[in-house]
């Protein structure tokens, strides 16, 4: 009979092997995060009236506003178009991050 405690599901992996595997996983996640950060993501409002460009670390890099979207009598419309473009750009980043890093966090949260 073994005197080792049963840690259930570790498959006989010792602590050193677990630490090596965790470090490798951490390095892979960091690499994938760098890949996302280096990418550009674009959010566009209806009819491309406003186009917002982000880096993968969620920083707004550029915003283009079509002159036809600027109506001095209706500033609310322009605000809505900007919000729409920004939210779509951020959603693109979230989707790419989930697709890339989701495999590592599956079942953790």
C-alpha positions as CSV (number, residue, x, y, z in Angstrom):
1,X,0.0,0.0,0.0
2,X,1.3,3.4,-1.0
3,X,2.1,6.0,1.8
4,X,1.7,8.9,-0.7
5,X,-1.4,11.0,-0.2
6,X,-3.9,10.8,-3.1
7,X,-4.2,14.2,-4.7
8,X,-6.9,13.0,-7.1
9,X,-6.4,13.5,-10.8
10,X,-2.8,14.6,-10.8
11,X,-1.8,11.3,-12.5
12,X,1.3,10.9,-10.4
13,X,2.7,14.2,-11.5
14,X,5.1,15.6,-9.0
15,X,5.3,19.2,-7.9
16,X,8.3,20.0,-10.1
17,X,6.5,18.7,-13.2
18,X,3.5,20.7,-12.3
19,X,5.5,23.9,-11.9
20,X,7.2,23.3,-15.3
21,X,3.9,22.8,-17.0
22,X,2.4,25.9,-15.3
23,X,5.4,28.0,-16.5
24,X,5.1,26.7,-20.0
25,X,1.4,27.5,-20.0
26,X,2.1,31.0,-18.7
27,X,4.6,31.6,-21.4
28,X,2.2,30.4,-24.1
29,X,-0.5,32.7,-22.7
30,X,1.9,35.7,-22.7
31,X,2.8,35.0,-26.3
32,X,-0.8,34.9,-27.4
33,X,-1.5,38.1,-25.5
34,X,1.4,39.8,-27.3
35,X,0.0,38.6,-30.6
36,X,-3.4,40.2,-29.8
37,X,-1.8,43.4,-28.5
38,X,0.1,43.8,-31.9
39,X,-3.1,43.5,-33.9
40,X,-5.4,46.3,-34.9
41,X,-9.2,46.1,-34.4
42,X,-11.7,48.2,-36.2
43,X,-15.3,49.1,-35.1
44,X,-17.6,50.8,-37.6
45,X,-20.9,52.5,-37.1
46,X,-23.8,52.3,-39.6
47,X,-22.7,53.1,-43.1
48,X,-19.1,53.5,-41.9
49,X,-20.0,57.1,-40.7
50,X,-17.6,56.6,-37.8
51,X,-14.6,54.2,-37.8
52,X,-12.7,53.6,-34.6
53,X,-9.4,51.8,-34.7
54,X,-7.9,50.1,-31.6
55,X,-4.7,48.3,-30.7
56,X,-5.2,44.9,-29.1
57,X,-4.5,46.4,-25.6
58,X,-7.7,48.4,-26.0
59,X,-6.1,51.7,-26.8
60,X,-8.0,54.0,-29.3
61,X,-5.5,54.7,-32.0
62,X,-7.6,56.5,-34.6
63,X,-11.1,57.7,-35.1
64,X,-12.5,58.8,-38.5
65,X,-15.7,60.7,-38.7
66,X,-17.4,61.1,-42.1
67,X,-18.2,64.8,-42.6
68,X,-21.8,63.8,-43.5
69,X,-22.2,62.5,-39.9
70,X,-21.6,66.0,-38.5
71,X,-24.9,67.8,-38.2
72,X,-24.8,70.8,-35.9
73,X,-28.6,70.5,-35.4
74,X,-28.3,66.8,-34.2
75,X,-25.2,66.3,-32.1
76,X,-26.9,63.2,-30.5
77,X,-26.7,61.3,-33.7
78,X,-22.9,61.8,-33.9
79,X,-22.5,60.8,-30.3
80,X,-24.5,57.6,-31.0
81,X,-22.4,56.8,-34.1
82,X,-19.2,57.2,-32.1
83,X,-20.4,55.0,-29.2
84,X,-21.5,52.4,-31.7
85,X,-18.1,52.3,-33.5
86,X,-16.2,52.3,-30.2
87,X,-18.3,49.5,-28.7
88,X,-17.9,47.4,-31.9
89,X,-14.2,47.8,-31.9
90,X,-13.9,46.8,-28.2
91,X,-16.1,43.8,-28.9
92,X,-13.8,42.7,-31.7
93,X,-10.9,42.8,-29.2
94,X,-12.9,40.8,-26.7
95,X,-13.8,38.2,-29.2
96,X,-10.2,37.8,-30.4
97,X,-9.0,37.5,-26.8
98,X,-11.7,34.9,-25.9
99,X,-10.9,32.9,-29.0
100,X,-7.1,33.0,-28.3
101,X,-7.0,32.8,-24.6
102,X,-10.3,31.1,-23.8
103,X,-8.7,27.7,-24.1
104,X,-6.5,28.4,-21.2
105,X,-9.2,29.8,-18.9
106,X,-11.9,27.2,-19.8
107,X,-13.5,26.0,-16.6
108,X,-11.6,28.4,-14.3
109,X,-14.3,31.1,-14.1
